[in-house]
Amino acid sequence: MIASAPGKIILFGEHAVVYGKRALVAAVNLRCRVEVKKSQNYLISSPLGKTGLDFKVHPYISFAIRRFHEVKKIEGVEVKVDSDIPIASGLGSSAAVAVATIKALDAEFETSLSDRDIFEMAKQVEIDVQGTSSGIDPFVATYGGAWIFPERKKVDIKQKFFLINLGQKSTAKMVSAVCQLRSKYPEIIDKIFDAIDFLVCEAARCNDLEKLEELISINQSLLRAIGVSTPEIDEKIAKLEREGFKAKITGAGGGGCIYGIVKDRIPEGSLVVEVSYDGAKIEDS
Ligand code: PMV
């Protein structure tokens, strides 16, 4: 059985969403496909290597299988991953692989899980691996489309986005760095999160691209203030601004992707994506 799930970009509100604030997120047309087959053993093959159940090399798939055992005991399974989503770049590759694995296991072992069950299990997998998760990535990987989260309010987004990948990062490390900064300066950081929350509301009802770009710049400055930008990201964004573009981090920061709105042209070396309304689904094999 083959299942797939989309990657995503967080347009506004990453990190603040971990503390219950709102974020604007959209699934994009990059997908992760996972094939599962009943077997006597566990075998996982992906661009990261070939392993058995391995919580270091394949943590999201291994924990997804472990969590699936709570629904149905299985003796083994072969898992093959093929993904368009760059790994550890803020595009939700981990959530997409967890969601697609659970969706494929559900179909292969006929457990009739609902989308809600799949989302909850994938969120649990993120917590198993990362220690914490707002659930935003597994949510959008399960349902597709564009949303204000955690309210789960649908948003219609027509514009395309450019992405520039500045290398891999660790979500867990960045989330923990923000947590430490917040315990040191709770009033300051919480005020920044409040500002991000307002910004998300403003962005969700805004159809003016110039204004959205302004909000992109403000959100990026606030992300810089909570320590998740890097000199490399700052320099790249400054260079883009000299060329007339606005951009911000999408996801945890510390590396990963930056994004901006596609208008009449795109920056050199960028990848263009659009919102995908397809959530997790079974593919024809
Ligand atoms: O894993 P990433 O880079 O897509 O970031 C996830 C978004 C965070 O807000 C940083 C963490 C979370 O669980 O919401």
Residues whose N, C-alpha, C, O or C-beta is under 5 A from the ligand:
A	BS01	PMV	E14 H15 V17 V18 G90 L91 G92 T132 S133 S134 G135 I136 T171 T250 G251 A252
